[in-house]
Amino acid sequence: MAWLLISALFLGGCTDEQPPEPAAESAQQAAPVASEPLSPLPTDAPQSPVPPAAEVLLTEPGVPAVELLPVVIPEMPAPAAFAQPSLRVPVLSIIIDDIGQSRVAGERVIALPGRVALAIMPFTPNAQLLARLAAEAGNPVMLHLPMESMASLSMGEGGLDTQMGRSVFDARLQASLNAFSPIQGVNNHMGSKLTADRERMDWLMAQLAARQLFFVDSRTTKDTQAAFAAQALNVDSVSRDVFLDNERSTAGLEQEFKRALALARKQGSAVLIGHPYPESLSFLERRLPELEEREGVRLVSVQALLTRPH
């Protein structure tokens, strides 16, 4: 008989009408839950009111008294605060153009902190050596492809112009792409006239797509069609934001570098293009080691930005 009474009392407390205590509140703050009155016991059991659960003694002739201990509901820990999404660190990618003539300058670029890209001119005396050294160091290697400018400046060997037909254009481009290895991507040397020619940009992107190379538009003209052609041919691409060293004084370099950092903070990323001038390399050797700690901007490879909207 005693087991029937114990079961009745236990089931009487297991009701889903009593919601659990909010996890944010402690057990000391929670109000005590009132006991529901029990239905009358069978006629062969005492009819006295049932005391609180912590004090219940069930008695039956010939059965020792049994004390029901209170059910202790452990205190639930407060729910953890929603994790704040980590703020994305603004990033900067740096490309150094016109590499290939000077081995010393090229090796200084490779020695810079971070994965600074080398854009190497085709058919230059140190192109192959520097491409190999850069690849071994983990730096991106790019073909710095000469293209026709509005000012008709000399392009050098391997240059592409708007007067070329498709077969000549393709042959000249293939020769430049084969001039050294490895090559992971391409950007334009000059090119204010050629990059505005959508038809020839389509020709260019067709070959880059076939080789799975990316393209960086140096944006030497506001009329450039390079990004549109790259998108149409499914070529990964990104565009330059700032030229570092049009003015090579310390003040000029600092001004453009800070402009690139400001754009990185505003946009989330920025692409900075410089040249292997002694002033530029000395400036970067001084500024890059402390870049993230001092400026809160991280240096990344150009490939990391290829999905950035144009």
VEXGU-504571 format. One record per atom (N, C-alpha, C, O): residue in one letter; x, y, z. Coordinates in steps of 0.02 Angstrom, whole numbers, plus 50000, padded with zeros to 5 digits. Each point is the difference from the previous one (the first is absolute). Layout:
<rs>
aXYZ...
</rs>
This chain:
<rs>
m500414993950000m499595006150000m500435006350000m499845005149969a500724994450067a500435006050005a500265002149932a500065006049986w500094989049970w500265002049934w499485003549958w500185004149958l499184994350052l499485003649963l499985007350021l499925004549958l500154996650108l499975006950024l500595004149976l499945005949983i500654990850016i500605003649977i499935001949927i500185005549980s499564989749980s499925001449929s499525005649988s500115004349957a499334995850082a499505005349991a500305006850013a499885004849963l500534995650091l500295006550016l500515002149947l500035005949981f500364989549995f500505001749948f499685002349937f500235005049970l499244991650007l499675001949938l499645006650008l499945003849952g499824997750107g499665006450011g500465005849990g499765005449982g500914993850029g500475005649991g500265000649930g500305005149984c499604989949971c500285000149932c499485002649952c499744996149959t500095010350044t499505002849956t500335005049954t500425003950022d499414996049912d500285004949954d499615006450000d500095004349957e499464996550094e499685006550009e500465004850035e499905006149997q500624991350036q500475004450035q500605001049954q500414995449993p499665010449975p500585001149955p500645000150039p500015002050058p500544995949910p500655000250034p500215007250013p499785004649965e500644996350086e500245006850017e500425002749942e500384996249971p499565010250012p500445002849949p500734999050020p500195000850058a500224997549892a500704998550015a500375006150026a500494999250036a499285006849946a500365006050021a499905001550073a500365004250028e499164992750005e499875001450070e500324994650043e500024994249980s500225007750078s500314995250045s499474996650042s499425002350002a500764992150032a499524996450042a499795004350058a499434999350024q501015005150001q499815004350057q499485005149979q499595002050041q500425000249895q499525005049978q499334997049983q499495003550001a500494989949982a499374997049978a499514999350058a500194998150055a499185003549931a499494999450051a499854992650011a500024996249952p499835001650112p499844993050013p499364998149964p499535004049995v500464989749980v499414997549965v499524997050050v500184995650039a499195006849960a499504997650048a499804992949983a499944998149941s499964997750112s499804993149990s499264999749984s499595003450031e500234992449920e499304998949984e499694995550054e500334995350022p499045006050000p499674995550048p499904993149969p499814999449942l500334995550098l499924993249976l499294997650011l499655002250046s500154993249911s499334997150009s500004995550062s500534997650020p498885001350010p499974996050063p500324993349991p499944996849948l500415001150105l500304993549999l499484994650007l499455001450024p500694992349955p499524994650010p499824999350073p500355002350045t499084994649966t499724999850067t500434996350049t499945001250060d500514994449918d500434996450047d500635003850016d500444997450034a499645008949941a500585004150016a499785005950041a499415001949997p501045001250042p499825005850040p499745005649955p500255000949944q499255002850081q499705005349961q500275006950018q499715005049981s500854995250055s500275006450020s500285003749939s500214996749952p499795009950049p500275003849944p500734998049987p500374998350046v499825002149891v500684998249983v500455006050011v499885005449972p500644994050069p500465005650011p500435001249939p499994996049954p500405009650046p500445001349943p500454994149986p500154995950045a500085003649892a500364994149978a500614998550043a500154994250012a500195011050011a500604998850039a499854996750066a500474997550032e498895002449993e499854997550066e499524994149998e499754997950053v500104999349888v499484994849995v500254993650033v500554997649987l499024999650057l500134993450029l499404995749985l499455001550023l500644993349939l499454995449985l500024994450052l500514996950012t498915002050017t499964994650051t499444995349982t499495002049972e500624991950044e499504994849992e500134994950054e500584998650016p498904998650012p500124995250055p500504994649978p499934996849948g500585002550094g500504994949987g500555002049952g500454996049987v499525010149984v500515002349953v500385005950030v499695004850022p500964994749980p500385005650029p499875006549961p499864999949941a500205005650094a499905006649968a500565001249949a500584998550013v499235004349931v500475001549947v500005007549988v499475003049988e501115000050014e500045007249987e500155001249926e500474997249973l499125007049996l500125001849930l500445006249999l499815005450023l500774993749950l500465005749995l499785004749945l499734997649949p500375008950058p499795004749947p500404998749936p500594998350002v499075002749942v500344999549935v500375006649989v499695005349996v500964994349997v500415006049992v500115001049925v500324995949967i499435009650007i500115001749930i500635004249996i500035005450028p500484992149938p500635003849998p499915006749966p499615000749953e500765004050072e499965006849971e500304999949930e500564997749990m499055004849961m500245000249931m500465005949991m499855005550024p500714993649943p500445005849988p499665005049955p499604998349957a500575007950053a499725005249956a500234998849929a500574998049989p498995003249963p500214998849930p500575004749981p500015005850019a500464991449945a500575004149978a499755005649955a499534999249961a500785006650046a499815005649957a500144998249928a500474996249985f499125006349970f500124998749930f500705002149982f500215005650014a500144989949953a500695001649980a499985005649948a499664999549949q500715005750065q500035005549953q500414997849939q500554997250009p499215003949931p500404998149942p500655003850000p500015006150009s500544990349980s500655003350001s500025005149942s499824998449943l500405007450073l500055005249949l500534998149950l500554997950019r499295002649917r500484998349949r500575004950000r499905006149999v500704991350002v500595004349997v500075002649929v500004996149953p500045010550037p500115002549932p500664997549973p500494999250037v499524999549898v500604996949970v500255004349942v499635003749968l501024995650021l500345003749947l500424995149959l500344995850028s499625004849906s500434996149956s500465004849963s499795005449978i500844992650015i500505004349967i500304996349941i500194994250005i499855009349938i500324997549940i500565004849981i499905006150000i500684991349985i500565004249977i500104998549926i500184994449981d499715010749977d500064999449927d500735000749977d500455001550039d499634997449896d500635001449965d500604996150027d500565002449999i499314991550025i500534995750024i500334996449941i499674998549950g500985000250056g500334996049949g500675002849977g500444996249980q499635010350021q500635003049979q500544999150053q500564997949986s499285003850076s500494999950055s499884994150046s499464999350029r501044996449977r499954994550047r499975002550072r499624997450040v500795007649976v500035002650068v499315002750021v499764998550054a499945005549902a499345002750017a499484994550008a499595000150045g500444994949910g499534994550005g500074996150064g499504998050031e501125000849990e500114996350062e499795004150061e499794997150050r500265009549947r499745004150055r499244999450005r499734999950056v499934999749887v499284999150002v499824993350031v499554999550042i500814995249938i499864993450028i500114999850075i499664996450036a500835007649988a500175000050071a499525004250043a500044999850061l499515003949907l499525004050039l499564995350042l499864994449979p499915008050079p499544995950040p499354998749962p499755004549966g499984989550040g499364998549968g500084997949928g500554999949973r498884998449998r500004997249932r499895005549948r499475000549970v501045003650022v499975005449950v500094996949931v500454995849990a499135006149962a500024997149933a500535003449958a500105006150004l500244990049955l500485002649952l499684999849931l499834994649975a500095011249993a499755000449931a500615000949955a500295005449997i499894989349967i500634999549965i499905001449926i499564997249967m500865007350006m499985001549929m500264994149959m500494996950020p499195001549923p500244994549960p500665001849965p500135005849984f500274989250005f500635000649961f500515004650033f500445002749966t499514998250100t500515003850036t500544995250025t499864994150009p500765008450004p500564995550014p499924995750062p500274994550003n499375008050048n499944996250062n499294997350012n499834998250056a499775001749892a499304997950007a499954992950028a499654998850049q500684996549919q499944993050021q500284998850070q499694996550040l500895006349973l500314999150066l499545002750055l499894996650050l499865009549941l499585003050053l499334996550006l499734999550055a500004998049890a499384996250004a500104993750042a499574998350041r500994998349948r500134994050039r500115001550074r499734996750043l500675008549971l500145001850070l499365002250035l499884998350058a499705005549908a499385002450029a499544994150015a499704999650054a500244995849899a499564994150010a500254995850058a499604997650040e501065001649966e500284996150056e499865003350067e499924996650051a500045010149949a499875003750062a499255000550015a499815002450053g499774995449900g499285000450011g499685006449977g499425001350016n500945002849946n499725006349975n499624998749935n500214995849959p499235007650030p499664999549935p500445002549944p500365004950007v499614991649936v500405001849941v499525001749944v499564996149983m500535009849988m499565002549948m500405002249939m500575002150006l499104997449936l500285003049939l499765007249997l499405001450001h501095003249994h499835007149992h500005001449925h500525001449971l498894998249999l499934999649927l499975007049969l499555003850016p500924997849940p499995006749969p499405000849953p499844995549961m499835010350045m499425001549958m500035007249977m500315004350031e499364997049914e500015006649968e499685005350045e499484999050030s500865006749973s499745005750039s499725005349953s500135000049940m499495004650089m499725005549961m500565004549974m499935003249948a500634997150088a500565004349981a500474996649951a500505002949980s499344990950001s500424996149953s500724999450024s500475000549960l499624998450105l500664999050028l500274993249978l499624995549985s501045003950015s500314993749981s499814994650049s500055000950061m499714993549913m499774994650043m500544995050016m499974996650052g500545002849905g500504994950009g499764993449970g499454999549973e500994995550031e499864993649969e499384996750031e499915000050060g499674997249897g499404996550023g499385004450006g499484997750023g500585008749956g499435004650008g499424998449954g500094997549944l499315003950079l499384998949962l499695006849982l499985004550042d499784996149896d499695006449981d499334998949965d499824994349984t499835011050006t499324999749973t499984998949925t499464999149972q501115001049994q500034998949928q500094992649982q499944998149942m500194997850107m500144992949987m499354996349984m499495001050032g500554994549919g499474995449989g500034994350050g500474999650039r499034996149959r499954994750051r500604995350000r500264998350053s499964999649889s500544995149998s500665002950027s500354996750038v499815009449942v500615003250024v499955001450075v500474998850038f498965003649983f499885001450071f500114993750041f500365000150050d499334994449930d500054993750038d500714997450001d500244997750052a500115002749892a500694997649997a500465004150045a500424997250035r499505009449964r500415004450042r499844998650075r500464999850041l498924999349975l499804998650069l500284993350023l500264999550056q499694995449902q500264993450018q500755000350013q500244996950047a500125006949913a500725000650009a500175003250068a500464997850033s499165007349986s500125003250065s499824995450057s500364999750051l499104996649942l499804995450053l500504994350009l500064997150054n500305001349892n500504994750003n500705002550015n500484996150000a499595010450013a500675003050007a500354997750064a500614999750002f499014998850050f500294997550063f499454996250037f499415000449983s500804996050067s499514996250040s500264999450072s500605000550011p498954998550037p499274999549991p499685006849995p500285005050021i499134995249950i499595006049997i499314998250029i499694995149978q500085008850070q499344998750030q499475005049976q499404998650002g500845007249975g499535005149979g500345005149956g500604999649988v499025005349989v500235005049953v499745006850022v499445000450025n500955004849966n499735006850003n500305004249944n500504998049970n499205007650016n500205004049942n500545005050018n499975003350052h500524997249904h500515005350002h499775005449951h499944998849940m499945007250087m499685005449961m499314997549978m499624997750042g500205002949894g499384997049976g499385004350002g499454997449995s500635009150011s499405004350003s499594999549936s499395001150002k500934997549942k499634999349937k499754992949990k499424999049981l501004996150031l499804993149987l499464997550048l499544996549980t500525005350084t499504997550048t499315003149988t499504997450026a500465008049936a499355002949983a499694996749938a499445001749981d500924993749989d499774996549940d499694993450021d500354995250016r498985004649985r499664994150027r500144993749959r500084994650028e499965006149906e500114994149959e500674996750018e500034993950009r500505010049996r500654997250015r500064997850073r500394995550015m499245007650029m499974997550068m499674993150002m500194995750040d499325003249918d499694993449995d500514994949974d500034994350024w500375007749927w500524995449975w500494998250056w500194994250008l500015010950029l500474998850055l499714995250051l500324995150020m499065006250002m499704995950053m499884992849977m500014995550041a499885003549894a499904993249976a500634995950012a499964994150019q500625008849969q500634996450012q500144999150074q500264994850021l499585010250019l500114999350072l499554994750030l500204996150044a499185003649931a499534994950023a500264993149983a499954995450041a500335003849899a500254993449979a500584997750045a500104994050010r500285010850016r500574998350043r499835000650075r500434998850042q498965003149973q499785000850070q500445005150037q500224998850056l499895006949911l500375005550030l499525005550021l499485000949969f500705002850083f499595005750020f500265006449967f500545000149972f499065005250033f500205006449971f499905005650050f499485000350034v501015004049971v499955006050041v500005006049953v500485001149963d498985002750039d499955006049958d500355005750036d499795002250053s500755000249917s500375005650030s499615006549996s500195005050032r499284995149929r499555005849994r500405006349982r500025004850037t500294994949904t500355005949975t499535004649962t500215005249976t499164992850017t499485004349971t499344998550032t499864994350019k499725010849986k499334999050028k499554996349950k499474997650019d500755002049919d499604996749948d500174992649992d499784996949952t500605000450094t500214993149994t499414995149994t499495000850032q500614994349925q499504994749990q500244993350029q499674994949993a500905005250039a500324993750021a499574996150049a499914994049992a499825009350058a499604996450050a499374997049969a499804994550019f499895009149935f499394997349967f500174993949958f499634995150000a500925005449963a500214994349959a500184994050043a499844994349984a500505007050072a500194994550046a499384996650027a499974993850004q499555010150015q499384997150027q499644995949948q499734994750015a500255007849923a499664996449947a500334993449983a499664995249980l501005004350029l500374993949983l500174995950062l500394995349997n499315006650061n500114996350063n500734999850021n500254994950023v500085010749968v500705000750023v499995003750067v499715005450005d500604991750046d500045003450064d500405006449991d500535000149969s499205005450059s500365006349991s499855004850057s499524999150038v500905005949968v499925005250050v500325006349970v500404999549954s499435006350073s500265006349972s500415003850051s499884999750060r500615003949914r500435004150041r499605005850031r499575002949969d500594998650095d499695005750034d500465006150002d499785005649988v500864993350028v500475005650011v500674998349969v500254994450005f500065010649963f500704999649980f500415003150057f499865005650022l500644990850001l500395002350058l500455005849983l500055004750040d500304995149902d500595004149992d500015004349938d500525000849968n498905002050014n500035005249947n500425005950024n500325003349959e499674997950105e500435005050032e500464996350049e499754996950047r500905003349942r500464995650037r500295003150063r500414996950033s499385009149985s500245002950063s499714996150059s499504996549992t500815004150066t499744996650060t499295002150014t499584995950017a500295010649977a499325002550013a499514997249949a499444998250017g500775001649920g499554997449948g499854992650009g499434997949992l501084998250025l499904992950012l499544998950060l499554995849997e500575007950055e499584999250061e499285001949985e499544996750024q500365008549938q499325002149984q499624994649962q499434998550016e500884998649933e499664994949961e499914993550039e499504996549992f500995001950050f499944994050041f499415000750049f499614995350010k500345010550020k499445001250046k499335000049964k499494998050028r500515004349910r499384999849961r499804992749987r499404998450002a501094997349983a499854993049991a499734996850064a499534996049997l500765005850060l499774997250064l499295002450015l499594996150024a500275010249961a499335002650012a499494996349957a499454998550023l500725000249914l499554996349957l499904992950024l499454997349997a501084999650028a499944993250026a499524999850059a499594995550006r500465009550038r499545000250057r499285001349977r499534997250029k500395006949921k499335001849976k499684994349960k499424998350010q500974998649945q499744994949955q500084992950026q499674995449977g500795003950072g500194993450023g500644997549969g500334995650027s499855007249915s500624998049966s500215005549952s499605004349981a501044995449999a500265004749950a500594996949966a500364995950028v499745006249909v500584997749960v500455006049988v499785005149973l500854994250047l500505005349993l500534997649950l500274994550008i499885009649942i500524998349952i500575005050006i499905006150002g500714991250003g500605004250003g500504997749949g499874995649959h500725007450044h500544998549953h500654999150038h500055002250057p500444994549913p500624998450037p500495005850005p500604999149993y499145006950019y500435005750011y500344999250069y499694997250045p500925005149963p500334999450066p499585003350056p499964997450055e499755008449929e499605003550051e499394995850021e499834999650059s499844997349892s499404996050014s500184993950041s499654998350048l500894998349933l500194993950037l500225001650071l499844996350046s500525009249963s500215001950068s499395001750042s499974998250059f499555005149911f499385001850036f499634993750022f499794999550058l500134995749897l499634993950017l500394995750050l499704996850043e500965003149952e500404996350049e499915002850070e500044996450049r499825010049956r499905003250064r499284999250026r499894999150060r499635001249895r499295000350021r499674993250006r499564999150042l500644996049918l499634993749999l500084995850063l499524996850021p501085003050011p500054995750059p499525001850056p499814995650039e499985010549966e499555002250055e499295001349975e499605002950036l500254994849903l499375002049969l499394998050041l499595004350017e500344989450000e499394997850035e499985002650071e499485002250024e501094997650011e500015002250069e499865007550006e499635002250045r500665001749911r499935007350005r499385002749965r499685004650025e500154992449918e499455002749959e499374995950002e499475002349978g500574991650048g499414995750002g499794997449932g499434998149990v501045001749962v499874997749932v500484994249986v500605000550013r499134994149960r500404994049988r500224999649927r499605001449954l501034996850036l500264999149932l499834992949976l500164995250034v499535004249907v499814993549972v500234999749928v500175005149969s499834988850003s500184999249930s499445002749956s499425000550021v500755001249917v499495002749955v499464994849985v499435001849988q500754991750014q499494994949988q499445000250051q499444998049985a500715004350076a499495000350051a499445004949984a499464999750030l500675004949923l499515005249984l499644998849933l499625004349978l500494990149991l499754999149932l499244999749997l499715001249946t499954997350109t499274999949999t499705006750019t499395000650004r501035004450007r499735006650019r499625003049941r500234999549943p499195003650070p499645003249944p500435005249965p500415003450031h499504997149904h500405004649961h499775007250014h500285004749972
</rs>
